[in-house]
Amino acid sequence: MARIKKLSPKDIKKENIRDYLKFKEIFSGFENQISIYSHSPIGMKYLYGMSCEISKNSTIPKRIIEIAVVAASYQNKCKYCVVHHSSILADLGLNAGSIKSITELTQKGLSEIEVLVRDYALLVADKAWMINDSMFTKLKKFFSESEIVELTMRIALTGLFNKVNQALGVEIEEGLMAEL
């Protein structure tokens, strides 16, 4: 159960309604999250704004980003993000079995680059201090340094969303896959 009341458009201050409606449209399907995050208009504006701008300007394929997001969300045990982003990842062609077992070391259904991104996401989410130079050598085979920074920021941003969702008890919207 959500620990914070969801706000509706009538609850939003006039000066913040444009951002609220914009993000509700861009991130359709994330209504419960947006309705709770809107209690902090600045936080909503910059968190969703950062996510939106990174996505819009990314040179990294969306499937790669979503593998990182789902892996980090599983690692952080954020059911809200796992459900939402697993659905996106399924739409991008990854089968349900591979999504459910994405954190398993002997993952089948992922390419070499996808396994690398999954492994990197798990490390960033859980043990960033343990990442060694060999991981970066592997990442540099597939990504530019700018892309590595972007990927790292996206994984870390996912962690922030995961923690806020869990702390505030953001509930999964009705009609989404509840079990993954």
MDTraj code that builds the backbone (N, CA, C; nanometers):
import mdtraj as md
import numpy as np

residues = "MET ALA ARG ILE LYS LYS LEU SER PRO LYS ASP ILE LYS LYS GLU ASN ILE ARG ASP TYR LEU LYS PHE LYS GLU ILE PHE SER GLY PHE GLU ASN GLN ILE SER ILE TYR SER HIS SER PRO ILE GLY MET LYS TYR LEU TYR GLY MET SER CYS GLU ILE SER LYS ASN SER THR ILE PRO LYS ARG ILE ILE GLU ILE ALA VAL VAL ALA ALA SER TYR GLN ASN LYS CYS LYS TYR CYS VAL VAL HIS HIS SER SER ILE LEU ALA ASP LEU GLY LEU ASN ALA GLY SER ILE LYS SER ILE THR GLU LEU THR GLN LYS GLY LEU SER GLU ILE GLU VAL LEU VAL ARG ASP TYR ALA LEU LEU VAL ALA ASP LYS ALA TRP MET ILE ASN ASP SER MET PHE THR LYS LEU LYS LYS PHE PHE SER GLU SER GLU ILE VAL GLU LEU THR MET ARG ILE ALA LEU THR GLY LEU PHE ASN LYS VAL ASN GLN ALA LEU GLY VAL GLU ILE GLU GLU GLY LEU MET ALA GLU LEU".split()
xyz = np.array([
    [0.0837, -0.1185, 0.0000],
    [0.0000, 0.0000, 0.0000],
    [0.0885, 0.1252, 0.0000],
    [0.0516, 0.2206, -0.0821],
    [0.1296, 0.3443, -0.0907],
    [0.1274, 0.4171, 0.0437],
    [0.2407, 0.4675, 0.0823],
    [0.2544, 0.5386, 0.2094],
    [0.2239, 0.6874, 0.1949],
    [0.2160, 0.7321, 0.0702],
    [0.1908, 0.8720, 0.0388],
    [0.0713, 0.8765, -0.0565],
    [-0.0162, 0.9707, -0.0340],
    [-0.1358, 0.9863, -0.1182],
    [-0.0964, 1.0221, -0.2617],
    [-0.1636, 0.9587, -0.3569],
    [-0.1445, 0.9944, -0.4975],
    [-0.2153, 1.1269, -0.5223],
    [-0.1468, 1.2166, -0.5932],
    [-0.2079, 1.3442, -0.6286],
    [-0.2741, 1.3333, -0.7647],
    [-0.3846, 1.4018, -0.7792],
    [-0.4529, 1.4104, -0.9076],
    [-0.4238, 1.5489, -0.9655],
    [-0.4564, 1.5715, -1.0913],
    [-0.4307, 1.7037, -1.1501],
    [-0.4887, 1.8198, -1.0678],
    [-0.6036, 1.7984, -1.0046],
    [-0.6630, 1.9069, -0.9263],
    [-0.5825, 1.9393, -0.7993],
    [-0.4966, 1.8451, -0.7570],
    [-0.4134, 1.8668, -0.6382],
    [-0.2823, 1.9381, -0.6697],
    [-0.2476, 1.9472, -0.7965],
    [-0.1183, 2.0021, -0.8379],
    [-0.1275, 2.1545, -0.8476],
    [-0.0259, 2.2208, -0.7963],
    [-0.0221, 2.3665, -0.8050],
    [-0.0155, 2.4097, -0.9513],
    [-0.0769, 2.5220, -0.9788],
    [-0.0867, 2.5747, -1.1151],
    [0.0497, 2.5808, -1.1841],
    [0.1529, 2.6251, -1.1124],
    [0.2857, 2.6405, -1.1731],
    [0.3553, 2.5064, -1.2027],
    [0.2997, 2.3972, -1.1506],
    [0.3612, 2.2650, -1.1714],
    [0.2794, 2.1722, -1.2608],
    [0.1595, 2.2133, -1.2964],
    [0.0697, 2.1241, -1.3700],
    [0.1246, 2.0867, -1.5080],
    [0.1936, 2.1789, -1.5714],
    [0.2481, 2.1492, -1.7048],
    [0.3472, 2.0328, -1.7005],
    [0.4405, 2.0367, -1.6045],
    [0.5375, 1.9271, -1.5900],
    [0.4666, 1.7969, -1.5548],
    [0.3725, 1.8040, -1.4631],
    [0.2974, 1.6849, -1.4220],
    [0.2313, 1.6188, -1.5430],
    [0.1589, 1.6976, -1.6222],
    [0.0886, 1.6432, -1.7386],
    [0.1859, 1.5949, -1.8458],
    [0.2959, 1.6674, -1.8641],
    [0.3968, 1.6278, -1.9626],
    [0.4558, 1.4912, -1.9281],
    [0.4963, 1.4733, -1.8027],
    [0.5577, 1.3466, -1.7635],
    [0.4551, 1.2334, -1.7578],
    [0.3325, 1.2659, -1.7243],
    [0.2277, 1.1638, -1.7247],
    [0.2047, 1.1118, -1.8665],
    [0.2197, 1.2000, -1.9650],
    [0.2038, 1.1593, -2.1052],
    [0.3266, 1.0824, -2.1545],
    [0.4461, 1.1346, -2.1270],
    [0.5697, 1.0701, -2.1732],
    [0.5872, 0.9330, -2.1091],
    [0.5587, 0.9252, -1.9811],
    [0.5768, 0.8009, -1.9065],
    [0.4408, 0.7373, -1.8767],
    [0.3592, 0.7239, -1.9797],
    [0.2269, 0.6628, -1.9592],
    [0.2476, 0.5210, -1.9072],
    [0.1635, 0.4824, -1.8175],
    [0.1785, 0.3522, -1.7529],
    [0.2446, 0.3628, -1.6163],
    [0.3077, 0.4762, -1.5885],
    [0.3745, 0.4985, -1.4602],
    [0.2927, 0.5969, -1.3750],
    [0.1606, 0.5945, -1.3899],
    [0.0748, 0.6942, -1.3258],
    [0.0885, 0.6976, -1.1735],
    [0.0950, 0.5805, -1.1100],
    [0.1052, 0.5792, -0.9639],
    [0.2346, 0.6448, -0.9171],
    [0.3419, 0.6175, -0.9860],
    [0.4710, 0.6760, -0.9505],
    [0.4682, 0.8285, -0.9686],
    [0.4219, 0.8735, -1.0824],
    [0.4181, 1.0167, -1.1108],
    [0.3259, 1.0886, -1.0121],
    [0.2130, 1.0270, -0.9799],
    [0.1176, 1.0888, -0.8883],
    [0.1720, 1.1019, -0.7468],
    [0.2671, 1.0182, -0.7105],
    [0.3312, 1.0294, -0.5788],
    [0.4538, 1.1212, -0.5867],
    [0.5348, 1.1054, -0.6890],
    [0.6529, 1.1903, -0.7034],
    [0.6155, 1.3374, -0.7188],
    [0.4941, 1.3647, -0.7655],
    [0.4520, 1.5034, -0.7871],
    [0.4378, 1.5815, -0.6568],
    [0.4445, 1.5154, -0.5429],
    [0.4501, 1.5868, -0.4151],
    [0.5762, 1.6728, -0.4077],
    [0.6785, 1.6329, -0.4805],
    [0.8039, 1.7086, -0.4889],
    [0.8216, 1.7554, -0.6333],
    [0.7624, 1.8692, -0.6680],
    [0.7659, 1.9139, -0.8075],
    [0.9071, 1.9254, -0.8659],
    [1.0012, 1.9727, -0.7869],
    [1.1395, 1.9860, -0.8354],
    [1.2001, 1.8481, -0.8564],
    [1.1808, 1.7587, -0.7608],
    [1.2316, 1.6224, -0.7756],
    [1.1717, 1.5541, -0.8972],
    [1.0396, 1.5665, -0.9139],
    [0.9727, 1.5074, -1.0297],
    [1.0295, 1.5652, -1.1587],
    [1.0396, 1.6964, -1.1646],
    [1.0867, 1.7635, -1.2864],
    [1.2263, 1.7163, -1.3263],
    [1.3169, 1.7084, -1.2304],
    [1.4545, 1.6751, -1.2653],
    [1.4798, 1.5255, -1.2780],
    [1.4149, 1.4418, -1.1986],
    [1.4326, 1.2969, -1.2146],
    [1.3746, 1.2485, -1.3471],
    [1.2497, 1.2846, -1.3727],
    [1.1887, 1.2444, -1.4995],
    [1.2533, 1.3168, -1.6170],
    [1.2905, 1.4417, -1.5931],
    [1.3576, 1.5176, -1.6991],
    [1.4897, 1.4534, -1.7379],
    [1.5683, 1.4123, -1.6385],
    [1.6956, 1.3465, -1.6668],
    [1.6728, 1.2154, -1.7413],
    [1.5781, 1.1365, -1.6939],
    [1.5480, 1.0096, -1.7587],
    [1.5050, 1.0316, -1.9037],
    [1.4208, 1.1297, -1.9243],
    [1.3701, 1.1601, -2.0579],
    [1.4819, 1.2089, -2.1502],
    [1.5637, 1.3005, -2.1038],
    [1.6710, 1.3569, -2.1863],
    [1.7777, 1.2530, -2.2195],
    [1.8134, 1.1706, -2.1220],
    [1.9114, 1.0649, -2.1487],
    [1.8567, 0.9716, -2.2563],
    [1.7312, 0.9314, -2.2416],
    [1.6707, 0.8403, -2.3400],
    [1.6645, 0.9031, -2.4785],
    [1.6259, 1.0286, -2.4826],
    [1.6087, 1.0971, -2.6107],
    [1.7408, 1.1136, -2.6857],
    [1.8488, 1.1317, -2.6134],
    [1.9781, 1.1614, -2.6751],
    [2.0764, 1.0447, -2.6723],
    [2.0308, 0.9289, -2.6319],
    [2.1186, 0.8137, -2.6161],
    [2.1646, 0.7562, -2.7501],
    [2.2886, 0.7083, -2.7501],
    [2.3395, 0.6329, -2.8652],
    [2.3422, 0.4828, -2.8335],
    [2.2996, 0.4479, -2.7127],
    [2.2960, 0.3081, -2.6693],
    [2.1585, 0.2509, -2.7048],
    [2.1550, 0.1329, -2.7659],
    [2.0257, 0.0729, -2.8005],
    [1.9346, 0.0575, -2.6785],
    [1.8061, 0.0832, -2.6979],
    [1.7088, 0.0780, -2.5885],
    [1.7079, -0.0583, -2.5190],
    [1.7223, -0.1660, -2.5945],
    [1.7227, -0.2993, -2.5333],
    [1.8375, -0.3128, -2.4329],
    [1.9532, -0.2573, -2.4668],
    [2.0691, -0.2626, -2.3759],
    [2.0387, -0.1850, -2.2473],
    [1.9821, -0.0668, -2.2632],
    [1.9456, 0.0147, -2.1462],
    [1.8443, -0.0597, -2.0599],
    [1.7433, -0.1188, -2.1221],
    [1.6396, -0.1879, -2.0456],
    [1.6938, -0.3123, -1.9751],
    [1.7907, -0.3804, -2.0351],
    [1.8553, -0.4937, -1.9658],
    [1.9239, -0.4432, -1.8397],
    [1.9928, -0.3311, -1.8506],
    [2.0590, -0.2718, -1.7339],
    [1.9567, -0.2318, -1.6274],
    [1.8479, -0.1696, -1.6698],
    [1.7446, -0.1241, -1.5760],
    [1.6785, -0.2422, -1.5059],
    [1.6430, -0.3459, -1.5809],
    [1.5774, -0.4621, -1.5209],
    [1.6731, -0.5351, -1.4268],
    [1.7981, -0.5525, -1.4681],
    [1.8954, -0.6204, -1.3813],
    [1.9156, -0.5429, -1.2511],
    [1.9338, -0.4116, -1.2612],
    [1.9524, -0.3287, -1.1413],
    [1.8277, -0.3328, -1.0530],
    [1.7106, -0.3295, -1.1151],
    [1.5858, -0.3312, -1.0376],
    [1.5640, -0.4649, -0.9677],
    [1.6003, -0.5747, -1.0339],
    [1.5964, -0.7050, -0.9669],
    [1.6940, -0.7059, -0.8494],
    [1.8145, -0.6566, -0.8730],
    [1.9161, -0.6539, -0.7674],
    [1.8675, -0.5726, -0.6476],
    [1.7996, -0.4622, -0.6758],
    [1.7489, -0.3747, -0.5698],
    [1.6126, -0.4174, -0.5165],
    [1.5576, -0.5249, -0.5740],
    [1.4295, -0.5812, -0.5311],
    [1.3143, -0.4812, -0.5420],
    [1.3146, -0.4023, -0.6496],
    [1.2075, -0.3052, -0.6739],
    [1.1058, -0.3669, -0.7691],
    [1.0009, -0.4223, -0.7139],
    [0.8992, -0.4901, -0.7947],
    [0.8346, -0.3941, -0.8944],
    [0.8120, -0.2700, -0.8534],
    [0.7495, -0.1720, -0.9416],
    [0.8303, -0.1565, -1.0707],
    [0.9604, -0.1344, -1.0573],
    [1.0447, -0.1143, -1.1758],
    [1.0661, -0.2438, -1.2529],
    [1.0778, -0.3555, -1.1820],
    [1.0935, -0.4843, -1.2505],
    [0.9734, -0.5091, -1.3412],
    [0.8527, -0.4900, -1.2889],
    [0.7319, -0.5158, -1.3673],
    [0.7239, -0.4208, -1.4865],
    [0.7399, -0.2923, -1.4624],
    [0.7280, -0.1951, -1.5721],
    [0.8342, -0.2161, -1.6804],
    [0.9579, -0.2301, -1.6389],
    [1.0650, -0.2396, -1.7377],
    [1.0779, -0.3784, -1.7993],
    [1.0320, -0.4825, -1.7301],
    [1.0280, -0.6157, -1.7914],
    [0.9301, -0.6167, -1.9069],
    [0.8212, -0.5464, -1.8910],
    [0.7224, -0.5356, -1.9982],
    [0.7837, -0.4662, -2.1202],
    [0.8587, -0.3601, -2.0961],
    [0.9270, -0.2891, -2.2050],
    [1.0289, -0.3814, -2.2709],
    [1.1049, -0.4525, -2.1892],
    [1.2072, -0.5432, -2.2410],
    [1.1452, -0.6564, -2.3219],
    [1.0308, -0.7053, -2.2785],
    [0.9598, -0.8083, -2.3555],
    [0.9171, -0.7525, -2.4916],
    [0.8711, -0.6287, -2.4915],
    [0.8333, -0.5647, -2.6188],
    [0.9541, -0.5477, -2.7117],
    [1.0728, -0.5425, -2.6530],
    [1.1960, -0.5285, -2.7314],
    [1.2542, -0.6642, -2.7717],
    [1.1799, -0.7723, -2.7436],
    [1.2170, -0.9023, -2.7957],
    [1.2826, -1.0008, -2.7013],
    [1.3023, -0.9651, -2.5754],
    [1.3615, -1.0620, -2.4830],
    [1.2495, -1.1479, -2.4252],
    [1.2684, -1.2804, -2.4271],
    [1.1611, -1.3695, -2.3816],
    [1.1463, -1.3661, -2.2295],
    [1.0278, -1.4051, -2.1843],
    [0.9933, -1.3973, -2.0423],
    [1.0884, -1.4792, -1.9551],
    [1.1305, -1.5947, -2.0028],
    [1.2229, -1.6772, -1.9250],
    [1.3562, -1.6089, -1.9023],
    [1.4069, -1.5450, -2.0051],
    [1.5340, -1.4721, -1.9929],
    [1.5195, -1.3517, -1.9010],
    [1.4046, -1.2871, -1.9054],
    [1.3815, -1.1718, -1.8174],
    [1.3762, -1.2171, -1.6727],
    [1.3006, -1.3238, -1.6456],
    [1.2866, -1.3730, -1.5079],
    [1.4201, -1.4170, -1.4481],
    [1.5081, -1.4686, -1.5318],
    [1.6354, -1.5212, -1.4812],
    [1.7528, -1.4285, -1.5141],
    [1.7243, -1.3024, -1.5347],
    [1.8271, -1.2097, -1.5837],
    [1.9473, -1.1976, -1.4899],
    [1.9290, -1.2185, -1.3613],
    [2.0413, -1.2058, -1.2681],
    [2.1218, -1.3343, -1.2516],
    [2.0770, -1.4442, -1.3130],
    [2.1503, -1.5705, -1.3027],
    [2.2769, -1.5648, -1.3872],
    [2.3846, -1.6149, -1.3328],
    [2.5144, -1.6068, -1.3999],
    [2.5193, -1.6839, -1.5307],
    [2.4471, -1.7935, -1.5380],
    [2.4491, -1.8747, -1.6606],
    [2.3303, -1.8403, -1.7490],
    [2.3078, -1.7150, -1.7671],
    [2.1938, -1.6633, -1.8437],
    [2.1973, -1.7087, -1.9886],
    [2.0853, -1.7605, -2.0338],
    [2.0701, -1.7950, -2.1744],
    [1.9761, -1.6930, -2.2368],
    [1.9941, -1.6684, -2.3648],
    [1.9072, -1.5749, -2.4341],
    [1.9637, -1.4348, -2.4448],
    [2.0810, -1.4123, -2.3838],
    [2.1456, -1.2818, -2.3930],
    [2.2724, -1.2934, -2.4756],
    [2.3010, -1.1914, -2.5532],
    [2.4249, -1.1855, -2.6302],
    [2.5414, -1.1513, -2.5370],
    [2.6618, -1.1549, -2.5907],
    [2.7814, -1.1214, -2.5119],
    [2.7721, -0.9813, -2.4528],
    [2.7335, -0.8844, -2.5316],
    [2.7230, -0.7461, -2.4829],
    [2.6117, -0.7332, -2.3786],
    [2.5021, -0.8067, -2.3973],
    [2.3914, -0.8008, -2.3020],
    [2.4305, -0.8613, -2.1672],
    [2.5063, -0.9707, -2.1682],
    [2.5553, -1.0298, -2.0430],
    [2.6502, -0.9320, -1.9735],
    [2.7370, -0.8690, -2.0500],
    [2.8299, -0.7710, -1.9941],
    [2.7542, -0.6558, -1.9279],
    [2.6541, -0.6034, -1.9966],
    [2.5742, -0.4931, -1.9410],
    [2.4992, -0.5387, -1.8169],
    [2.4430, -0.6591, -1.8217],
    [2.3755, -0.7144, -1.7036],
    [2.4712, -0.7219, -1.5859],
    [2.5922, -0.7766, -1.6099],
    [2.6917, -0.7899, -1.5029],
    [2.7322, -0.6539, -1.4481],
    [2.7509, -0.5586, -1.5381],
    [2.7886, -0.4236, -1.4957],
    [2.6762, -0.3596, -1.4133],
    [2.5532, -0.3763, -1.4570],
    [2.4391, -0.3205, -1.3831],
    [2.4298, -0.3793, -1.2429],
    [2.4522, -0.5107, -1.2314],
    [2.4478, -0.5741, -1.0988],
    [2.5561, -0.5188, -1.0074],
    [2.6743, -0.4962, -1.0639],
    [2.7831, -0.4391, -0.9835],
    [2.7545, -0.2950, -0.9427],
    [2.7110, -0.2135, -1.0377],
    [2.6807, -0.0734, -1.0053],
    [2.5709, -0.0671, -0.8995],
    [2.4699, -0.1514, -0.9120],
    [2.3574, -0.1500, -0.8194],
    [2.3949, -0.1955, -0.6791],
    [2.4898, -0.2867, -0.6704],
    [2.5150, -0.3510, -0.5408],
    [2.6556, -0.3302, -0.4853],
    [2.7552, -0.3280, -0.5725],
    [2.8937, -0.3251, -0.5247],
    [2.9808, -0.2382, -0.6149],
    [2.9408, -0.1150, -0.6345],
    [3.0150, -0.0264, -0.7257],
    [3.1615, -0.0132, -0.6842],
    [3.1877, -0.0190, -0.5570],
    [3.3247, -0.0070, -0.5073],
    [3.4127, -0.1254, -0.5472],
    [3.3507, -0.2332, -0.5931],
    [3.4272, -0.3526, -0.6304],
    [3.4541, -0.3628, -0.7801],
    [3.4071, -0.2659, -0.8566],
    [3.4276, -0.2722, -1.0016],
    [3.5757, -0.2519, -1.0312],
    [3.6330, -0.3430, -1.1085],
    [3.7765, -0.3357, -1.1368],
    [3.8024, -0.2911, -1.2809],
    [3.9285, -0.2685, -1.3105],
    [3.9677, -0.2197, -1.4434],
    [3.9333, -0.3189, -1.5541],
    [3.9316, -0.4470, -1.5236],
    [3.9007, -0.5449, -1.6284],
    [3.7572, -0.5281, -1.6783],
    [3.6665, -0.4871, -1.5911],
    [3.5284, -0.4609, -1.6345],
    [3.5277, -0.3471, -1.7361],
    [3.6059, -0.2431, -1.7112],
    [3.6099, -0.1300, -1.8041],
    [3.6782, -0.1666, -1.9352],
    [3.7756, -0.2546, -1.9285],
    [3.8386, -0.3029, -2.0521],
    [3.7343, -0.3735, -2.1381],
    [3.6510, -0.4556, -2.0749],
    [3.5448, -0.5257, -2.1473],
    [3.4410, -0.4275, -2.2010],
    [3.3990, -0.3319, -2.1180],
    [3.2994, -0.2335, -2.1617],
    [3.3496, -0.1522, -2.2809],
    [3.4786, -0.1186, -2.2799],
    [3.5357, -0.0359, -2.3868],
    [3.5434, -0.1096, -2.5205],
    [3.5257, -0.2405, -2.5193],
    [3.5193, -0.3151, -2.6457],
    [3.3896, -0.2848, -2.7205],
    [3.2863, -0.2443, -2.6463],
    [3.1538, -0.2221, -2.7049],
    [3.1054, -0.0774, -2.6974],
    [3.1580, -0.0016, -2.6017],
    [3.1052, 0.1318, -2.5745],
    [3.2159, 0.2364, -2.5727],
    [3.1800, 0.3573, -2.6141],
    [3.2714, 0.4709, -2.5981],
    [3.2718, 0.5106, -2.4499],
    [3.3665, 0.5927, -2.4117],
    [3.3691, 0.6383, -2.2726],
    [3.2436, 0.7179, -2.2393],
    [3.1945, 0.7977, -2.3330],
    [3.0700, 0.8727, -2.3105],
    [2.9531, 0.7774, -2.2867],
    [2.9487, 0.6706, -2.3627],
    [2.8408, 0.5732, -2.3450],
    [2.8532, 0.4992, -2.2119],
    [2.9751, 0.4734, -2.1670],
    [2.9938, 0.4084, -2.0367],
    [2.9440, 0.4997, -1.9256],
    [2.9746, 0.6290, -1.9366],
    [2.9259, 0.7247, -1.8360],
    [2.7732, 0.7289, -1.8391],
    [2.7151, 0.7355, -1.9581],
    [2.5687, 0.7377, -1.9706],
    [2.5065, 0.6110, -1.9118],
    [2.5618, 0.4963, -1.9457],
    [2.5108, 0.3697, -1.8944],
    [2.5177, 0.3662, -1.7417],
    [2.6291, 0.4117, -1.6877],
    [2.6474, 0.4145, -1.5424],
    [2.5454, 0.5073, -1.4771],
    [2.5252, 0.6248, -1.5363],
    [2.4267, 0.7186, -1.4816],
    [2.2861, 0.6606, -1.4883],
    [2.2548, 0.5925, -1.5960],
    [2.1210, 0.5339, -1.6103],
    [2.0982, 0.4245, -1.5067],
    [2.2004, 0.3434, -1.4812],
    [2.1895, 0.2386, -1.3787],
    [2.1735, 0.3021, -1.2407],
    [2.2544, 0.4038, -1.2125],
    [2.2459, 0.4713, -1.0827],
    [2.1112, 0.5423, -1.0659],
    [2.0612, 0.6041, -1.1721],
    [1.9293, 0.6677, -1.1677],
    [1.8210, 0.5636, -1.1412],
    [1.8360, 0.4474, -1.1995],
    [1.7430, 0.3377, -1.1727],
    [1.7436, 0.3049, -1.0244],
    [1.8618, 0.2989, -0.9652],
    [1.8724, 0.2720, -0.8212],
    [1.8000, 0.3763, -0.7386],
    [1.8104, 0.5020, -0.7792],
    [1.7402, 0.6080, -0.7078],
    [1.5888, 0.5880, -0.7190],
    [1.5396, 0.5631, -0.8411],
    [1.3967, 0.5353, -0.8580],
    [1.3558, 0.4138, -0.7741],
    [1.4376, 0.3075, -0.7757],
    [1.4069, 0.1869, -0.6979],
    [1.3881, 0.2194, -0.5503],
    [1.4810, 0.2930, -0.4947],
    [1.4765, 0.3226, -0.3510],
    [1.3593, 0.4127, -0.3143],
    [1.3331, 0.5140, -0.3960],
    [1.2191, 0.6020, -0.3687],
    [1.0886, 0.5231, -0.3770],
    [1.0745, 0.4409, -0.4807],
    [0.9529, 0.3594, -0.4952],
    [0.9314, 0.2697, -0.3741],
    [1.0376, 0.2051, -0.3289],
    [1.0260, 0.1137, -0.2161],
    [0.9948, 0.1886, -0.0870],
    [1.0649, 0.2974, -0.0619],
    [1.0440, 0.3731, 0.0616],
    [0.9022, 0.4287, 0.0701],
    [0.8494, 0.4746, -0.0434],
    [0.7165, 0.5361, -0.0441],
    [0.6048, 0.4359, -0.0709],
    [0.6409, 0.3124, -0.1023],
    [0.5405, 0.2083, -0.1262],
    [0.4598, 0.2317, -0.2529],
    [0.5255, 0.2776, -0.3585],
    [0.4549, 0.3007, -0.4858],
    [0.4008, 0.1672, -0.5365],
    [0.2717, 0.1645, -0.5625],
    [0.2055, 0.0411, -0.6043],
    [0.2026, 0.0270, -0.7564],
    [0.2062, -0.0975, -0.8007],
    [0.1968, -0.1288, -0.9430],
    [0.0549, -0.0980, -0.9909],
    [0.0450, -0.0353, -1.1044],
    [-0.0842, -0.0018, -1.1612],
    [-0.1620, -0.1283, -1.1958],
    [-0.2935, -0.1199, -1.1822],
    [-0.3798, -0.2342, -1.2160],
    [-0.3610, -0.2726, -1.3619],
    [-0.3631, -0.4015, -1.3880],
    [-0.3575, -0.4500, -1.5246],
    [-0.2170, -0.4834, -1.5724],
    [-0.1150, -0.4508, -1.4957],
    [0.0217, -0.4866, -1.5360],
    [0.0539, -0.6256, -1.4831],
    [0.1488, -0.6908, -1.5481],
    [0.1917, -0.8226, -1.5025],
    [0.2417, -0.8096, -1.3598],
    [0.1798, -0.8777, -1.2680],
    [0.2198, -0.8670, -1.1282],
    [0.3297, -0.9651, -1.0914],
    [0.3367, -1.0757, -1.1612],
    [0.4359, -1.1778, -1.1262],
    [0.5405, -1.1920, -1.2340],
    [0.6635, -1.1677, -1.1982],
    [0.7771, -1.1907, -1.2868],
    [0.8859, -1.2586, -1.2075],
])
top = md.Topology()
chain = top.add_chain()
for i, resn in enumerate(residues, 1):
    res = top.add_residue(resn, chain, resSeq=i)
    for name in ("N", "CA", "C"):
        top.add_atom(name, md.element.get_by_symbol(name[0]), res)
traj = md.Trajectory(xyz[None], top)
